[in-house]
Amino acid sequence: MTYCLGIHTRHGLVMASDSRTNAGYDQVNVTRKMHTFVLPGERAFVLLCSGSLSLTQSIITLLGRDFDLGKGLASVANMYDAAREIGEQVRRVSEMDRAALERDEVRFNVHFLLGGQIAGQPPDLYLVYPQGNPLRATEDSPFLQIGEVKYGRPILVRGIRYQETPLDEAAKYALISIDSTMRSNVTVGPPIDICIYQRDELDIVHRRRLTDKDPDLIQIHEQWEQTLRKGVTELPPIDFETFGQKK
C-alpha cells in the first residue's frame, strides 16, 4: 500500500509520500515514490506515484527519457498539458501491459500526483487516474491524495486553507496526515519524503527524507499525540442527565 499527498496553497506546494511497498505481509520493501523533473529557472515538477511498482517504474522511465531529450514534460506549455503528458504515458504502458496483466487477474492500477510550475504561470496540482485523465486541485479543495487516503484525510480537511495556510504549516499537516495513516495501516511506512515548493522558485531546493528514527519526525509524532489528548480533556463535559430528561 501507499500514501501520497499534495497540498496547494497560494504560497506554493507541499508534496509528501511514504516509501513502503509490499506484495503481501512477508514481502515488504522500501521504494522512493517521489520523482522530480527540473529545468532550473524554467520549470519544476514533483511527481508522486502509487499502485503497481512495475507499472509506475515503466511510466517514470518513459517520462524521464523524453525529458532528457527535451520532449514531454520538458516542453509542455502549461501544467494541464503536463498532466496530460503523464496520462499519455499511462495509456502507453496500458497498451503494452494491461492485457497480459488482466489475463492473470491483475488490475492495471496506477495513480499519480503532479505538482509544479512553469515560468510565467502559477503553480498547480493534479491527480492523474489509471485511465490517463487528470483532476485539478482547486481553492475549495486544495489537496489531493492517492493510495491509502482515508486515515490522513480528516486532518487535511480541518486544517488546510488555500488562502490562509503557510507552507511551513502545510508541511506539518502533511506529516501528521502521514503519521496518522502509518498508525492505522502497517503497509504504509517510512522513510517519508517531503518537499516544499515555494511559488516562483522554479527549482526543487527544500526537500527531506525522514526515517523512523529522525528526531523531527519523532517529535512531531509525540507532540501531536500529546496535544490531541490534551485537547480532548479540555472539551466541555457531556451532560447525559439533561439529555435523558429531554428525551
C-alpha positions, -999 to +999 in steps of 0.1 A: +000+000+000+010+036-004+000+070+009+010+102-010-005+137-008-001+171-024-012+204-008-017+236-029-019+270-013-014+305-026+022+303-014+031+271-033+030+234-028+038+207-003+043+171-017+048+141+006+049+103+003+057+072+023+082+047+009+068+013+017+059-012-010+047-047-004+034-078-021+019-095+009+030-091+045+062-111+041+075-091+011+080-055+023+105-032+007+114+005+006+110+023-027+111+060-034+078+073-047+088+110-052+104+119-085+114+153-098+118+168-132+135+202-132+149+228-156+161+254-131+145+288-137+122+274-164+101+246-149+099+223-119+077+192-114+073+168-085+056+135-093+043+111-067+031+076-076+010+048-062-001+014-075+019-014-092+056-008-088+065-023-121+039-001-139+049+031-122+086+024-129+078+020-166+059+052-167+086+072-148+113+057-171+094+068-203+088+103-188+125+106-179+137+095-214+116+122-231+126+148-205+162+142-212+156+147-249+138+180-243+104+165-250+073+157-229+075+174-196+105+194-208+084+211-235+048+213-224+032+247-224+013+246-191+005+224-161-026+210-177-006+198-206+020+183-182-008+163-165-020+152-199+015+141-209+017+119-178-017+105-188-004+097-223+024+077-209+000+059-186-021+049-216+011+039-235+021+015-207-015+003-205-014-006-242+018-026-236+009-044-203-028-043-194-039-073-215-012-095-201-019-084-165-057-089-168-052-124-182-037-132-148-064-113-130-041-084-120-056-049-121-039-021-141-035+001-110-015+034-111-022+069-098+000+099-100+001+133-082+018+161-102+027+193-086+049+221-101+052+253-120+062+266-154+078+300-157+052+328-162+023+306-149+010+298-113+018+266-095-007+238-099-016+204-086-031+174-105-042+138-099-038+115-129-060+084-129-052+049-143-072+058-174-049+088-180-074+116-173-064+144-149-082+161-119-070+195-108-069+207-072-089+239-065-090+267-039-121+250-023-103+215-024-067+225-021-052+190-015-052+157-033-043+122-021-036+088-036-032+053-021-045+047+015-062+081+018-089+077+045-069+078+077-050+110+068-079+129+052-096+144+083-066+164+095-062+179+060-100+188+057-099+205+091-066+223+086-057+232+050-070+266+037-058+278+002-056+315+012-045+311+048-022+282+053+016+290+051+038+263+036+056+255+069+022+248+085+011+228+054+042+207+058+033+199+094-002+189+083+012+166+057+035+149+082+006+145+107-016+131+079+010+105+070+017+097+107-020+091+113-020+067+083+011+048+094-005+043+129-036+028+112-022+008+083+011-012+086+015-013+048+023+025+049+056+034+064+088+054+064+110+068+052+089+098+044+099+121+015+086+156+018+091+186-005+082+223-001+079+242-033+077+280-029+058+299-056+081+311-085+111+292-071+113+271-103+137+246-086+134+219-060+156+230-031+135+223+000+134+185+003+139+160+031+137+123+037+127+114+073+134+079+086+116+064+115+145+075+138+145+111+125+143+133+156+119+158+139+095+131+129+096+116+164+089+149+180+060+157+157+045+123+164+048+125+201+038+162+204+008+157+182-005+128+203+000+148+235-018+178+220-047+157+208-051+141+243-049+175+260-075+189+236-099+161+244-095+166+282-103+203+277-135+197+258-167+206+277-183+176+296-212+157+280-243+162+301-260+128+299-286+136+326-300+167+309-301+148+276-320+120+293-346+144+307-352+160+273-360+126+258 
